[in-house]
């Protein structure tokens, strides 16, 4: 039987929990509430909410959680700097989603 070389608590680097969102306000509130309830440590598991559309109600929900979460808002209007090759126009949403991943 193999024995672990380190205890499960030996990890000391934070692991970010990413939440991608556009416009599902109620789902976001419920999801983040559960994440906050079950995460063992804010320092070790920071929650980052990444929004890719212009629904203002999403930002209001994020504000409800205050400093418990981090918020990233991507430009999502037609003037945003997403370069899409002409042959890939039908994949426009995938290009926008890919901004979450950089």
Backbone bond lengths (Angstrom), bond angles and torsions (degrees), N, CA, C in turn:
res aa  C-N    CA-C-N  psi(-1)  N-CA   C-N-CA  omega(-1)  CA-C   N-CA-C  phi
1 X - - - 1.440 - - 1.523 109.49 -
2 X 1.330 116.19 133.07 1.457 120.56 178.91 1.518 110.63 -79.68
3 X 1.309 114.88 139.33 1.462 119.58 177.21 1.519 108.88 -107.74
4 X 1.325 117.82 138.92 1.464 119.56 178.20 1.526 110.21 -64.93
5 X 1.321 115.70 146.13 1.467 120.10 -178.86 1.522 112.05 -83.26
6 X 1.318 116.89 -17.68 1.460 120.11 179.19 1.522 108.61 -141.31
7 X 1.294 115.78 154.99 1.465 119.17 179.14 1.532 109.20 -73.10
8 X 1.340 117.81 156.96 1.461 120.67 179.89 1.528 113.27 -60.23
9 X 1.312 117.20 -20.62 1.457 120.21 -178.85 1.531 112.46 -92.80
10 X 1.329 118.01 6.32 1.461 121.01 -177.01 1.519 113.18 -77.21
11 X 1.321 118.96 -14.93 1.467 122.32 -179.40 1.521 109.44 -71.07
12 X 1.336 116.78 129.31 1.460 119.55 -175.59 1.522 113.83 -121.99
13 X 1.318 117.54 10.16 1.461 120.53 178.92 1.527 109.33 -101.35
14 X 1.334 117.94 138.62 1.466 119.08 177.90 1.532 111.87 -66.33
15 X 1.305 115.53 148.62 1.458 122.65 176.49 1.525 106.94 -119.66
16 X 1.322 116.50 111.64 1.463 120.28 -177.62 1.522 110.68 -72.65
17 X 1.316 114.61 141.51 1.456 121.86 173.89 1.525 105.77 -105.25
18 X 1.343 116.54 113.93 1.455 121.34 -176.36 1.511 110.60 -97.41
19 X 1.331 115.65 133.88 1.460 121.67 177.42 1.529 106.73 -121.79
20 X 1.332 116.04 113.66 1.460 121.29 177.56 1.515 108.30 -91.67
21 X 1.323 116.65 131.82 1.462 120.26 -175.48 1.521 110.38 -144.28
22 X 1.316 114.50 152.08 1.459 120.69 172.09 1.520 108.54 -126.46
23 X 1.338 116.44 -72.41 1.460 117.67 -170.87 1.526 115.00 -135.43
24 X 1.278 120.36 7.82 1.470 121.94 -176.68 1.525 109.99 -91.59
25 X 1.312 115.77 80.31 1.461 123.12 -172.17 1.533 112.24 -61.61
26 X 1.322 117.20 -50.33 1.470 119.49 -178.05 1.519 111.46 -64.40
27 X 1.328 116.68 -40.72 1.465 120.38 178.45 1.527 110.27 -63.96
28 X 1.326 116.91 -39.31 1.466 120.43 178.83 1.516 110.57 -62.26
29 X 1.317 117.20 -47.76 1.465 120.98 -178.78 1.538 110.33 -58.98
30 X 1.314 116.42 -46.81 1.465 120.74 -179.29 1.532 111.46 -64.30
31 X 1.321 115.96 -43.49 1.461 121.35 -177.95 1.529 111.34 -63.62
32 X 1.320 116.90 -49.10 1.473 120.38 -177.95 1.520 110.64 -67.59
33 X 1.321 117.58 -36.98 1.470 120.42 177.18 1.525 110.18 -58.80
34 X 1.324 117.36 -43.33 1.463 120.76 178.84 1.528 111.59 -68.36
35 X 1.332 116.95 -40.27 1.466 119.34 177.61 1.524 110.84 -59.60
36 X 1.326 116.53 -44.26 1.466 120.29 -179.93 1.523 111.54 -65.64
37 X 1.308 116.45 -35.63 1.467 120.92 -179.34 1.529 111.72 -66.21
38 X 1.316 115.97 -38.90 1.465 119.45 -172.00 1.531 115.18 -101.46
39 X 1.315 118.72 -10.29 1.467 116.44 179.69 1.524 109.35 -73.90
40 X 1.310 116.47 136.69 1.460 119.33 -176.53 1.529 114.19 -77.48
41 X 1.337 117.11 -21.51 1.462 119.25 -175.20 1.528 110.33 -156.11
42 X 1.328 116.84 127.07 1.461 120.83 176.59 1.522 110.84 -67.81
43 X 1.312 116.39 -34.31 1.459 120.89 -179.44 1.529 112.04 -69.40
44 X 1.317 117.03 -40.37 1.465 120.99 -177.48 1.525 113.70 -85.88
45 X 1.333 117.40 -20.07 1.464 121.46 -177.77 1.529 110.71 -133.93
46 X 1.343 116.95 69.17 1.473 118.85 178.42 1.528 110.04 -65.98
47 X 1.323 116.12 142.43 1.464 122.09 179.27 1.516 108.47 -102.45
48 X 1.336 116.02 124.78 1.459 122.36 179.75 1.528 108.01 -116.59
49 X 1.324 116.88 121.87 1.458 121.90 178.37 1.523 107.65 -102.29
50 X 1.326 115.94 123.31 1.461 122.84 -177.43 1.528 108.96 -115.00
51 X 1.337 116.32 114.89 1.466 121.54 -177.85 1.521 110.77 -106.47
52 X 1.341 115.53 136.46 1.461 120.72 -176.66 1.530 113.63 -120.89
53 X 1.307 118.37 21.56 1.465 119.62 175.49 1.527 107.90 -143.94
54 X 1.317 116.60 -176.07 1.463 120.05 -171.96 1.525 114.44 -108.47
55 X 1.314 118.26 31.83 1.458 121.30 178.82 1.528 108.25 -80.38
56 X 1.327 116.46 109.31 1.466 121.06 -175.12 1.520 112.93 -65.39
57 X 1.323 117.36 -27.72 1.464 120.88 -179.89 1.528 111.13 -62.26
58 X 1.317 117.41 -28.44 1.468 120.63 178.19 1.524 109.58 -63.84
59 X 1.317 116.80 -46.59 1.470 119.87 179.21 1.528 111.16 -60.72
60 X 1.324 117.03 -37.04 1.465 120.71 178.65 1.530 110.90 -63.77
61 X 1.324 116.89 -39.92 1.465 120.51 177.54 1.525 109.71 -65.57
62 X 1.317 116.89 -42.68 1.471 120.51 179.06 1.530 109.75 -59.67
63 X 1.326 117.14 -40.90 1.472 121.03 179.19 1.525 111.99 -60.28
64 X 1.333 116.86 -30.41 1.466 120.68 179.34 1.532 111.60 -60.15
65 X 1.316 116.37 -28.15 1.464 120.62 -177.71 1.521 112.75 -90.35
66 X 1.317 116.59 -6.84 1.459 121.83 175.03 1.518 113.98 52.89
67 X 1.336 116.30 -132.71 1.462 121.33 -175.19 1.529 112.89 -79.67
68 X 1.325 117.69 2.76 1.463 120.41 178.25 1.526 112.41 -73.79
69 X 1.358 116.27 -16.32 1.464 121.04 -179.38 1.523 109.19 -135.43
70 X 1.331 115.01 162.12 1.464 121.76 172.47 1.523 107.20 -110.22
71 X 1.323 116.96 149.76 1.461 120.99 -174.40 1.527 110.62 -127.35
72 X 1.334 115.70 132.40 1.460 122.10 175.80 1.516 107.18 -124.98
73 X 1.320 117.45 125.96 1.465 122.22 178.74 1.518 108.31 -115.02
74 X 1.336 115.76 120.78 1.456 121.21 178.26 1.520 109.72 -91.65
75 X 1.320 116.55 147.91 1.454 120.15 172.94 1.521 108.28 -67.13
76 X 1.319 117.19 132.55 1.454 118.06 -177.23 1.521 112.75 -128.87
77 X 1.304 117.89 3.30 1.460 119.56 177.48 1.524 109.99 -74.51
78 X 1.293 116.21 170.90 1.466 120.65 -179.68 1.533 112.03 -63.64
79 X 1.313 117.07 -18.42 1.471 119.67 179.93 1.527 112.24 -87.41
80 X 1.333 117.51 -1.84 1.460 119.00 179.09 1.525 109.37 -64.84
81 X 1.287 115.71 155.52 1.465 121.10 -172.65 1.529 112.77 -88.57
82 X 1.298 115.18 65.38 1.452 120.86 174.58 1.514 106.16 -108.32
83 X 1.321 116.17 110.78 1.457 120.89 -179.21 1.524 108.75 -88.40
84 X 1.328 114.77 119.01 1.454 120.31 -177.83 1.524 108.64 -118.93
85 X 1.309 117.34 120.68 1.462 119.67 177.35 1.539 109.93 -59.50
86 X 1.314 117.90 143.30 1.468 121.00 -177.60 1.531 114.32 -50.54
87 X 1.322 117.24 -36.93 1.466 119.96 -179.18 1.530 112.82 -71.95
88 X 1.342 116.93 -11.51 1.466 120.92 -175.94 1.524 113.16 -110.49
89 X 1.296 118.90 14.98 1.462 121.50 -176.99 1.529 111.13 -55.44
90 X 1.306 117.56 -36.33 1.466 119.74 -179.26 1.531 111.75 -67.68
91 X 1.322 117.92 -13.83 1.464 121.94 178.64 1.529 112.55 -101.00
92 X 1.304 116.83 19.98 1.465 122.73 -174.91 1.540 112.50 -50.35
93 X 1.325 117.36 -45.37 1.461 119.94 -178.16 1.538 111.65 -64.39
94 X 1.314 117.16 -33.39 1.462 119.88 178.15 1.531 110.76 -66.81
95 X 1.304 116.80 -36.77 1.464 120.31 176.96 1.531 110.13 -64.65
96 X 1.321 116.07 -40.94 1.459 119.06 179.15 1.522 111.09 -67.52
97 X 1.313 116.81 -42.60 1.461 120.32 178.56 1.524 110.71 -62.10
98 X 1.320 116.82 -36.20 1.464 120.38 -177.49 1.527 112.07 -63.17
99 X 1.326 117.81 -19.88 1.473 119.65 177.31 1.522 111.54 -61.88
100 X 1.333 116.61 -28.54 1.460 119.24 178.36 1.527 110.71 -61.41
101 X 1.315 115.36 -32.84 1.464 121.14 -175.76 1.527 113.07 -93.01
102 X 1.311 116.50 -16.43 1.471 123.82 -175.73 1.503 110.01 57.97
